[in-house]
Amino acid sequence: MLSNSLIELDRAHLVHPVASYRGHEKMGVRVLKSGIGATVTDASGHELIDGFAGLWCVNAGYGHESIVEAAAKQMRELPYATGYFGLGSEPAIRLASELADRSPGDLNHIYFTLGGSDAVDSTVRFIRYYYHAMGTPEKDQFISVEQGYHGSSTVGAGLTALPSFHAGFGVPFDWQHKIPSHYAYRNPVGTDAGAINAASTAALRKKVEELGADRVAAFYVEPIQGSGGVLVPPPGWMKAMRDLCTELDILFVADEVITGFGRTGPLFACSDDDIVPDFMTTAKGLTSGYVPMGAVFMSDKIYNTIADGAGSAAVGHGYTYSAHPVSAAVGLEVLRLYEGGLLENGRKAGARLMEGLRGLSSHPLVGDVRGRGMLAAIELVTDKERKTPLPAAADPSRRIFDRAWDNGLVVRAFGSGVLGYAPPLCCTEQEIDAIIERTRMTLDQTLEDPDVRSAMA
């Protein structure tokens, strides 16, 4: 009765993110009840391995008592402290310092947000302020990458390049522009890294020339494009794009909301890419999803230009919950856990995950396997030679998710037939192996789908 009651209450009142409202009302909610380690349990008692860590965010895994205690202790001592009026709290100050110590290069200044979307929004405001302070306010055009994701706020959704975040919302704005993705599996220039890198740098250079070099403010990119289908750039791509931005006098923004905090191996993916961006956005793994928090990292040059430009005047950007002490206390404890063994376990588990997924390459439906660390995807096709996607009639986002769920596995099933993986870093070898086996079972079931069989005939 309790479960049924919750389903009806959900239908009547709770608006779900990125959902078909009528479709959700028809299907009803699946209520999650508890979680421990890499496992979640729903209200009916069905246990599943969470192969997607919530929404790419529960990097440390569920049920860490030390994280709960850190939050509870801070709530008892000081549940809230504003950052306005020159005030602050010890956890926020210490977390900013610890993050700056570990950030690439001179990203020494941290502005805390509630999540990834408002972190991206904040960078847009900071960048506009920066160029006004530089005396070049005409630099007001922004470029991002097709199939990239930079949040669903009014401004961020325009930098995002996924149709569902644009339709009906009146975005992107006329100052938001795109260049093609590096998408190696379906890139017109083929899969050669050098050719893809050359095509991308040429596309960015051409776009800047079209807009005017004196007009372009910044370039936004994810080290791995997450919501676009876990698209991994070829080696050297990020560095090539960063170097070009430096040459063209464009600020480079690395969106590490998904890739940060061990998701790809190191604390930040930019470290493996050997780059130092002008801005870096993070969230998700920052608190392992236990409480809301995001962060904008800005370089010394950016910070000092804004500070000097403002002089004695206030920089008019702020959030009520910026640098929230409870979120900061959680962030400090999560960071301790990462460096206390979770990052290392994640590296080993990620290698095993990639090996296991590559072992599925011979399956009739698997066209591509890609990933880095504990961030991976397999792309399903009905014809490997032609790379023919699953037919829309097969409704892959719903049917595959449902089958995996029934098999005891949570994955991200994209409408394009891509399956996304982002398990908690705490996964054991047995849990990684179970993710692979349950994926294989789900693929075998999908292979028997009449719509899929018809498309393969």
N, C-alpha and C positions, 0 to 999 in steps of 0.2 A: 504493500500500500504506500509506503514512504516513497519508493522509487516512482511509482505511477503518479503520485501527487507532485513530485518534483518535475516530472516530465510535463505535466499540465501547467504548472506554474511557469516553467521555462517557456512553453509555447505562448503563454499569455503576456509575459512581461520582459524576458531577457533578450535583448538584441545582440546577436552574435556577429563577430567580425568576419568580413569577407565571406558572407554566406548568402545563398538564395533564401530570402526570408520565407517565402511560401514553401520552398522545398524543405527547409528546416522544420517548419511547422508540421509538414506531412510526415517526415521521417522521425522526428522526436530527438531529444538530446540523449547522448550516452553520458551518464553521470560517473565521473571518476571519484572513488572513495578514499584511496590511500596510495602511498608510494614508498618504496624502500629500495635503496640502491638504484638499479636500472629497471626495476619492475614496478608497474602500477596495477591497481586492482579496481575494477568498476563496482558499481553498487550491487550487482548480481553475484559478485565474488569471482568473476572471470579475471585471471591474472594474465598480464601481457608484458613482454619486454618492450620498453619504450625506446624504439629505434630512432626516435626523433627528438629525444630530450625535451619534451613539451613542445616548444616552438623554437628549436635550435638553442635552447637556453639553459636547461638544467644540467650544465656541464659537470658539476660535482656529483650529480646523482641525488636521489631523494633521501630524506630521513637522517641527515647529519645533525645530531643533537648539539654539537658545538656551535653550529650556525643558529639554531633555535635559541640556544642560551645566550649567544652574543646579542641577538635581537631583544630578548626578554630583559637582559641586564641593562641594555641601553634604554629600553622603555621605562624601566623602573627609575633610572637615574635622571634621564632627560629625554622625554619622548619626542620633543620638537625643539628646534632652534632655527630661527631665521638667519639667513645670510645677509639680510638687509641691515642698514644702520651701523655697518661695521662690526656686526656680531658674528659669531660662529660657534662651532662645537669641536671638541677634540677629535672625535672619529673622522669627521669630514676633513679636517686639516691634515691628519695623519694619512688618510687614504689618498688625498691629493699628492702628498709628498711621496708616498710609496709608489704610486702610479708613475709619477714623473721620473723617479729613479729607474724605472724599468722600461720607460718608453723609448722608441727609437730617437736617436739624435737629440735635438734641442726642443723636443715637445715637452716643455717644462711647466706649462700652465694649463690647469684643468678647470673646466666649467662643468658642474654637475647638472644633469637633467633628470627627467623621470623615465626616459627610455630612448630608443633609437630614433623615432620619428622627430621628437623635439630636439634631439641632438643635431640632426641634419638641419632642421629649421634654424637652429641657433647659428650654425656655420654660415648660412645664407646672410643672416643679419650681421654677423661679425665681418664677413667678407665685404659687404656693402659699406660698413663703417670704415673698414680698413682703407678702401679706395677713396672714400671721401676724405679721410685723414691724409692720404697721399696726394690729394689734390687732383685725382683722376676719377671723378664720379661717373664719367661716361663709360667706364669699364663695368658694365652691368649685364652682360650676357653670360649664361651658364651652359655648360655642355656636360652631358652624361652619356651612358652607353646603352644601346638597345638591349632589352632583356635584363637591365639592371634594376635593383630595388633600393630605394632610399626613403622608405617610410610612406605613410598614407595621410600625413598632414596636408593641408591645403597646398603649401609650397612644395613639400617633399614628394607628394604624389605626382607632381609635374616633372620632377627629376627622375622619378621611377619611370620605367619604360615598359610597362605591362598593361595591355589594353583594359583589363577589368578595373584598374585603378584610375583610368581616364574616363571611361564611358559614363556619361550622365553627370560628370562633375565639372566640365568646362576647363579641363587642364589637358595638356600642358599650356603654360602661358607663353606668350610670344617671345619671351626672353630665355626660354628653356629649349635647348637643342640636343640632338642625339647624333652619335656616329654608330656604325654597325658593331655588333659584338664580335669578339674573337672566336666564339663558338666553333671549336675545332672540328667537331663531328659533322657539322653542316656548313662549314665555311666555303664560300665559292672558290677561294684560292687553293683549297685542299687542306691537308693536315700538317704540312711542313711548317715547323715553328718559325723559321726565318721568313717565309712568305706571309704568314699570318701577322707577324710583328711588323713587317714592312707595310702591309695593307692597312693596319690599324694606325700606324704613325702617319701614313699618307692621308688617311681619312680625317684625322684630327687636324693636320696641317691645312688641308683643304677647307675644312669647316671654319677654322680661324680666319683664313683668307677671305672666305665668303662674308663672314660677319664683320671683319675688320680687326686687325691685331690690336688696335687701340680700344676695342670694345669688349673683348672677352675677359671675363673676371676669373673663372675657375673651371676646373675639370673634376668631375666626381666619378669614382669607380670603386667597386668592391674587389679585393684581392682574388676572391672566387665569387662569381655571381650566384647567389643563393636561390632566391625565389624565381629566378629565370630558368632554373633547371640544374643547379649545381654545375655551372660552366667554368671549367678550370682553364686559365690562360696558359699558353705554352711558356716554357722557360724563357726568362728575359723580357717578357711582355710588359710587366709592371715597371721594370726599370727603364725600358725604352720609352714608355709613355711619360714617366716621371721626368726623364732627361729632356724630352721634347717640351714639356710644360715649362721647365726652367728656361730653355732656350727662347720660348715664345712669351715669357713673362706672364705666365698663367699660374694661379695658385692650384696646387694639387691636393685634393681631398680624398683620403683613403677611408672608405666606409667599412670599418671592421666590426660592425654590430654583430654579425654572424661569426666571422672568422676569429675574433679576438678571444683570448683567455683559453688557449689550449685546443681550440677546435681543429686547427690544422697541424698542431704539434707544438710550436713555441707559444709563448704568451701572446705574441702578436704576429700575424702572418707577414707583416711588412719586414720583420727581421729576416725571414727566409728569402724575401724578395730583394733584400739589400737596398731598401729605399728609406728615405726620411720624408714623409709628406709635410705639407704646411699645416694641415689639419688632419686629425684622425678622430672618427666617431666610434664609440663603443656603447654597449648596453648588454643585454642578455646574460652572457657568462660573467659579467662584472659582479653580479650578486647570485649567479647560478639560478636566476629566476625566482629566488625565494621572496624578494621584495622588489618593487620597481626602482630602477635607477639606470641612468645613462651618463655618458661623459664625453665632452669635447676636449681633445688635446690640441693645444695651439702652440706654435713655435715661438721662440723668443722674439723673432723679428715681427711677427704678427701682433703679439701682445704689446710690445714696446711701441709700435706704430699707433695702435689704438689708444694706449695709455697716454702717449705724448700728444696725440691729436685731441683727446678729450681735455687734457690739462686738469683744471680744478673742477670741471663739470662731470656729472655722473654719466656713465655709459648706460643708456636707457634700455637695458635688456635684463629681464629677471623672471624667475618663477618662484612661487610661494614655497614649493617643496625642493628647490635646488639645495644640494648639499644636506639632505635630510639626515640627521644623526643616526637614526635606526638603520637606514639603508647603508650608510657609510660603515657602521659597525659590522653589518653583514658582509659588506665588500672586503673589509680587512680580514675577517675570518675565512672567507672563501679564498682569498689570495694566499693565506697561510696554508690552506688545504691543497691548493694547486701545487705550491712549491714544496709541500711536504710529501709528495709522491704521486698526486693525481696527474700532473703533466707527464711524468715518466710513464705511468700506467697507460695514459691516453696514447702516447707514441707507440707503445707495444700493441695495444688493442687496435689502433688505427692501421698498423701494418698488417695485422691479422684480418681485419675487416676488408682491406683492399685485396688481399690475397684470396679471401673467400669469394668476394664478388667477382673477381676476375675468373675464378673457377666456374662461374655461371655463364661465361662467354659463349660456350658451345650450345647453350639452350636455344631452341629455335626462335624464341622471341627476343633474345638479347642482342641489340645492335651495338651498344657502346657501354663501356664501364669506365667511369672517371671519378677522380676524387683526390684528396690529400688529407692524410690523417683521419680524424673521425668526422669527415665531411665527404660524402660520396653520393654517387647516383648510378643507376643503370637506366639506359634508354631502350624502350621496347619498340620493336618494329615487326611488321608482318612479312617484310622482304629485306633480308640483310644487304643484298647487293644494291638495291634501289633505295635503301634506307626509308622504306615506306612506314609512316607512323601508324599506330593503331587507329582503326576507324572511330570516328566520333560516336557511332552507334553503339560501340562497346562500352561507352561511358567509363573510361578507365579510372578517372579520379574517384568515382563512387564505388564501382564494383571491386577494383583492386584493393582499395582501402578496406572495404567490408570483408573481403576474403582474408586479407592479412590479419585483420582484427579477430576474426573467428579462429585463425590459426595461432593467436597469441602473440601478435606482433603489431606495433604501431610504426607505420612509415608515412612519409609524405607522398601521396599519389597525385601527381600533377595531371591536369587535363590532357596534356600532350603525350601521356604514356610514359613519363619519366618517374622513377621511384627514387625519392630522396632519403638519405640516411644521415643522422647526426646523433649517434648514441651518447649517453653519458660517458665521461672519461673513466669512470669507475668500473666499467664493464670487465667481467672476468673472461678468460678464454672460452669457457663453456657458454657464456651468454653471447659472445660474438659468433660462435659456431651455431648457436640456436637461431640467431638472426639470419644467418645464411641458409640454414635448413628450412626455416619457415618461409623465407623468400622463395626458395626452390619449390616448395609445396604450392605457394600462391601462384607462381608462374605456370606450373603444371595445370592448375585449375583454370587459369586464364586461357591457356592453350586450347582447352576444351570448350571455351565460350563459342556458341554458334556464330556470333558476329565476327569473332577473330578467325575461326576456321574458314568462314566464307571469304574473308579478305585474303587469306593465304592460299586459297584454291587457285 
